[in-house]
Amino acid sequence: MFLVEFVGDKIPVFDLLWNALQTFVRVPVAALITYAATSQLPQWQQLLATLAGSLIALAAHGGKTAARAAVLHSPEPISNAALSLSEDAAVVFLIWFATKHPYAAATIVLIATVVIVLMFRIVMRAMRNLFVDTERALTPRGHTHLN
């Protein structure tokens, strides 16, 4: 599986399809791992932790998929491979770092999650503005669009 992930990440179209399919695997698996890891907590805390783990996995995976989709159409092949290799290096570093400094690693993950959420909001706002501007440009003068 690691080899498929490592090699598949370097092939642009396969990478996008692979990441789309992985959404249905990574988020539920993150929920199961979180649920099992918090079995000592009261059930309401365990469920809250499971929800948080799922949302963090969804944000991280969504951010990765969005970044990959952004560089997919780059005319040169280096950007996709460079992004993939940098992600691989970041994962190896973060796993090693978590074994030595778990609180610092958790802080890095928290900061990265906040950055992903903020970037998602910025991109959504930009897309909304783009559609509004496009609608204005396509609407003949004197006509108003009724919602």
N, C-alpha and C positions, 0 to 999 in steps of 0.2 A: 504494500500500500504506500509506503514511504517513497519507493522508487517511482510509482505512478504519479504521486503528488509532485515529487521533485522534477521529473521530466515533463509532466503535463503542464506545469506552471510556465514553462518556457515556450509553449506553443499557443499563440494568441487566441484563436477561436476555440480550441479545445479547453483552454484555461477558463474562458468565460462560461462555457457550458458546464465544466467541472465545478466551478464555484457556485453556479446556480443550483446544481444538484446537491452540493454540500450544505446548502442552507437547510435542507430537510434532514440532514444528518447531524451537523455540528450543534445546532441549537438544542434539539432534544437530548443529545448525548451530554451536553453541558448541564442540562437540567437534571439528568439522572446522576451524574457525577456529584453535582452540588447536593442533591437530596441525600445521596449515600454518605457524603463527607460530613453532613451536619446531623447525623442520626442521634447524636447526644443532646441536641437542642429540643426544647418543647416544640410540639408540632407546628404551632403558628409561626415560630421563628424559623423552623426548618422550611416551611412553605415560602416564607418571605425571602429567605436566603436562596431558595431554588428559583424564585421569580427573578431575583437580582442576578443570579448566575446566568439565567437564560437571556435576560436583557443585555448583559455585558457581552455574551457570546454573539447575540444578534447584532449589536452595535459594532463589535470588532469585525465580524464576518461581513457585515454590510459595508463597512468602511473599506475593507480589503477589496470586495467585489466592485465597489464604485471606483476605487483607484485603478483597478485593472481595466475596467470599462473605459476609463478616461484615456489610458495609454494604448488601448487596443488598436485604435485607428492611426496611430503614429506611423508615418511612412517608413521609418527605419526600424529594424528588428532589435536593436540594442536596448531600447527603453523597457520593453516588456521583460526581457531577460534580466536587466539590471534591477528592476523593481522586484522581480521574483527572488533574485539572489539576496537583495537587501532584506526582504521579508524573512528568508531562511536564516540569515545571520542574526536578525533581531530575535527570532524565536529561540535559536540556540543560546544566545546571550541571556535572554530573559529567563529561560528555564534554569540555566546555570546560576544566574544571579538570585533567583528565587530560592535555590537551595542554600545559598550563603547569607542572603539578606532578604528574608521574606517580606518584611514590612516595607522596605524600600522598593522591592519589586511590585508589591501591591499598590504602592503610591504611583509608580510609573504606569501601571495598568489603569488606575483611576484617572490619571491625567490624560492618558491617551484616549480613554473612553469619552471624557469631557470634550476633548478636541474634536473627536469624530462627530459627536452630537452637535457641537457648534458649527462645524463645517457642513453638516447635513442641513442645518437651518439656513446657513448662508446660501448654499446651492439651491435649496427650495425657494427662497426669497428671490434669487436671481432668475430662476425659471419662471416664477409667477410674473415678475416684471417683464420678462421677455414675451410671455404670452399676452399680457395686457398691451404692451407696445405693438406687438404684431396685430392684435385685434384692432387697435386704433388706426394703424396704417392701412388695414384692409377694409375698414368701414368707410363707405362713401361719406363725404361731408354732408351735413344736414340730416343724416340718419343716426338714430340712437339705437343701441342694442338694449332690448328689454330682457331682464332676467326673470 
